[in-house]
Structure formats: structure tokens, C-alpha cells
Amino acid sequence: MTTTVLVLVETINDYLPIIESNDFHVILAPTPAERAHAIKAHGGQIQAVLTRGPLGLYAEEIAALPQLEIICVIGAGYEHVDLQAASNRGIVVTNGAGVNAPSVADHAMALLLSLVRGIPQNDAAVRRGEWPKVMRPSLGGKHLGILGLGAVGLEIAKRAALGFGMEISYHNRQPRDDVDYTYCATALDLARTADFLILATPGGDGTRHLIDRRVLDALGPHGYLVNIGRGSVVLTADLIAALEQRRIGGAALDVFDDEPKVPDALKRLGNTVLTSHVAGLSPEAAHDTVQRVADNLVEYFAGRPVLTPVALPPPVK
């Protein structure tokens, strides 16, 4: 019997044949209205759901899918998937940690370069017929702090150290014994040492508002912040105030609290670079993330262990 997969992700249409070629039937529902309709109309036949961390899958949706057996999350983060509801039902959850890391790291470095070198502002000025000569910092030899040295953080560190000769420090829940980079015990300590701070940590309660006024003040007026992790890691009101008051040099953001809504204050500022949560989007990353989903689905429905399981809390009956 064909397995039905509900796909909530909006950016992978060209790669859905990878899933369908393994004899899975796909229901595509990328908008909130289509999502609600699909769950209501086909809830009794959906056995798998493909989603992203910010899109999630909520307890009431899980309850409306009585045949659901597995939730596959594209990317590392799964902050809006109700893990407790999944655990209570014995539903397996997988993610794609590390699959799109090279694409995200490329974008992080592009944001850092654009921000520090003032590329968007200079481009806009030239298009207006101006010819500004503004002194901007270089990246070579500077100190980069990375919050979250997972697969993405490691790719960023490699590019920064080997490509720009930067010194690398990082903060994780635990220090790593497989790298030579300097470990900092807190985000505050990391900001104190860094010229540039890149946030590459997943979202969720454990990282919520790690970056607040104290950390931003530690980064200082000549420091720059890049966030390609999750918007929830930063206390946005504190960031806006620090940018407006020039208590930090600037911020480049690919993620926001309430996507796709972006605070007008961030749009008005001249010391920001803003992109639309596209760091993980590349043809290579899209292919590989969908392939990882297909592989996990094949393994699960063949009765074998999935490749990238997410640890679930104990069930509560």
C-alpha cells in the first residue's frame, strides 16, 4: 500500500520526485490554508509529515492525524514540532542536521562580508549616482565568535579560519574535544572576545534570548552580529536599541521572531543587512535535504532504524 506524506515545506517542489520515486504519495500543502484543508480532508490517510522547524507540527494537528507514524524535519531545528505529543503517540521524529550546513555557512560569510564592508549601502549609493569613499574594517586576522559549533558552526569556522585567517572562539553547551578553537563558557564571555559574532545555534527554550543587552554591550560599538540560527536566540528589542544607539556596529539577519514579518525598525536602520531566511536554500542543499528525508522514510517503513532520529521526551499518558 502506498504511504501518504504531507509536505508542508514551500521551497522543495522541484525535488519532490525524490520522495515520490520511492513509492510515496505526496500531498503538498505549503500555505496555512492548504495545510488546514489537507489535514481535515486527508488526515485519516497521512502517515508521514515533512516540515521545517519554524513551520513545525502542533499537538492539535498531530491529534488530527490518527495514522501518523513519522515526522521528518528538513534542517537541524525542530522548535515548533511538539515532541511531547509525538512521544505520547510513539511517533518517530527525524531531522536533517548538517545536510545544508555548507549552504548556510556560505550565506553566513556573505552576510558578514556585506555587513562589515557595507556592500548594500555602497551599492545603493552608486545606483543613486554617488561615489562614496567610506573606510570599512577588513575581516583578515579578526576574532570571530561562533555561538553553536555544530555542523553549521564548523563549516563557518573552516571558512573564516582558512579563508580569512581569523581567530575562532565558540560557545556550546559542552566544549568539543575535536577542535583547536577556543571555548568560552558563556555567550557573554564569547561576545567579550569577538570582533564579529555569528549565531549558528538552533532555537528552542534552551537558547531563547541568549543574546540580550548585556551580550550586545559586550560585543561593543565596533562589533558586528550575524544571525543565521533562529530569531528567538536574540532579544529583538535589545538588538534594535543597540543598533539605533550604535552600541554595536551592525547586524545581519536571515532569521526573525515572527517570519515573514520583520520589525519596521530593523528595515529603517542603515546598519543592518536583512535576508528572508534563505541561508539553507541552494540547489545542492535542497536535493540533499530531500534525499535525507526520503532515506529516513525508506528506512522507517522498511522496519529499520532511521538515519537521523531526534531524541524525544518520555511519553506522558
Secondary structure in CASP SS format (residue, H / E / C, confidence):
PFRMAT SS
TARGET T0000
AUTHOR 0000-0000-0000
METHOD secondary structure of the structure
MODEL  1
M C 1.00
T C 1.00
T E 1.00
T E 1.00
V E 1.00
L E 1.00
V E 1.00
L C 1.00
V C 1.00
E C 1.00
T C 1.00
I C 1.00
N H 1.00
D H 1.00
Y H 1.00
L H 1.00
P H 1.00
I H 1.00
I H 1.00
E H 1.00
S C 1.00
N C 1.00
D C 1.00
F E 1.00
H E 1.00
V E 1.00
I E 1.00
L E 1.00
A C 1.00
P C 1.00
T C 1.00
P H 1.00
A H 1.00
E H 1.00
R H 1.00
A H 1.00
H H 1.00
A H 1.00
I H 1.00
K H 1.00
A H 1.00
H H 1.00
G C 1.00
G C 1.00
Q C 1.00
I E 1.00
Q E 1.00
A E 1.00
V E 1.00
L E 1.00
T E 1.00
R E 1.00
G C 1.00
P C 1.00
L C 1.00
G C 1.00
L E 1.00
Y C 1.00
A H 1.00
E H 1.00
E H 1.00
I H 1.00
A H 1.00
A C 1.00
L C 1.00
P C 1.00
Q C 1.00
L C 1.00
E C 1.00
I E 1.00
I E 1.00
C E 1.00
V E 1.00
I E 1.00
G C 1.00
A C 1.00
G C 1.00
Y C 1.00
E C 1.00
H C 1.00
V E 1.00
D C 1.00
L H 1.00
Q H 1.00
A H 1.00
A H 1.00
S H 1.00
N H 1.00
R H 1.00
G C 1.00
I C 1.00
V E 1.00
V E 1.00
T E 1.00
N C 1.00
G C 1.00
A C 1.00
G C 1.00
V C 1.00
N C 1.00
A H 1.00
P H 1.00
S H 1.00
V H 1.00
A H 1.00
D H 1.00
H H 1.00
A H 1.00
M H 1.00
A H 1.00
L H 1.00
L H 1.00
L H 1.00
S H 1.00
L H 1.00
V H 1.00
R H 1.00
G C 1.00
I H 1.00
P H 1.00
Q H 1.00
N H 1.00
D H 1.00
A H 1.00
A H 1.00
V H 1.00
R H 1.00
R C 1.00
G C 1.00
E C 1.00
W C 1.00
P C 1.00
K C 1.00
V C 1.00
M C 1.00
R C 1.00
P C 1.00
S C 1.00
L C 1.00
G C 1.00
G C 1.00
K C 1.00
H E 1.00
L E 1.00
G E 1.00
I E 1.00
L E 1.00
G C 1.00
L C 1.00
G C 1.00
A H 1.00
V H 1.00
G H 1.00
L H 1.00
E H 1.00
I H 1.00
A H 1.00
K H 1.00
R H 1.00
A H 1.00
A H 1.00
L H 1.00
G H 1.00
F H 1.00
G C 1.00
M C 1.00
E E 1.00
I E 1.00
S E 1.00
Y E 1.00
H E 1.00
N C 1.00
R C 1.00
Q C 1.00
P C 1.00
R C 1.00
D C 1.00
D C 1.00
V C 1.00
D C 1.00
Y C 1.00
T E 1.00
Y E 1.00
C C 1.00
A C 1.00
T C 1.00
A H 1.00
L H 1.00
D H 1.00
L H 1.00
A H 1.00
R H 1.00
T H 1.00
A C 1.00
D C 1.00
F E 1.00
L E 1.00
I E 1.00
L E 1.00
A C 1.00
T C 1.00
P C 1.00
G C 1.00
G C 1.00
D C 1.00
G C 1.00
T C 1.00
R C 1.00
H C 1.00
L C 1.00
I E 1.00
D C 1.00
R H 1.00
R H 1.00
V H 1.00
L H 1.00
D H 1.00
A H 1.00
L H 1.00
G C 1.00
P C 1.00
H C 1.00
G C 1.00
Y E 1.00
L E 1.00
V E 1.00
N E 1.00
I C 1.00
G C 1.00
R C 1.00
G H 1.00
S H 1.00
V H 1.00
V E 1.00
L C 1.00
T H 1.00
A H 1.00
D H 1.00
L H 1.00
I H 1.00
A H 1.00
A H 1.00
L H 1.00
E H 1.00
Q C 1.00
R C 1.00
R C 1.00
I C 1.00
G C 1.00
G E 1.00
A E 1.00
A E 1.00
L E 1.00
D C 1.00
V C 1.00
F C 1.00
D C 1.00
D E 1.00
E C 1.00
P C 1.00
K E 1.00
V C 1.00
P C 1.00
D H 1.00
A H 1.00
L H 1.00
K H 1.00
R H 1.00
L C 1.00
G C 1.00
N C 1.00
T E 1.00
V E 1.00
L E 1.00
T C 1.00
S C 1.00
H C 1.00
V C 1.00
A C 1.00
G C 1.00
L C 1.00
S C 1.00
P H 1.00
E H 1.00
A H 1.00
A H 1.00
H H 1.00
D H 1.00
T H 1.00
V H 1.00
Q H 1.00
R H 1.00
V H 1.00
A H 1.00
D H 1.00
N H 1.00
L H 1.00
V H 1.00
E H 1.00
Y H 1.00
F H 1.00
A C 1.00
G C 1.00
R C 1.00
P C 1.00
V C 1.00
L C 1.00
T C 1.00
P E 1.00
V C 1.00
A C 1.00
L C 1.00
P C 1.00
P C 1.00
P C 1.00
V C 1.00
K C 1.00
END
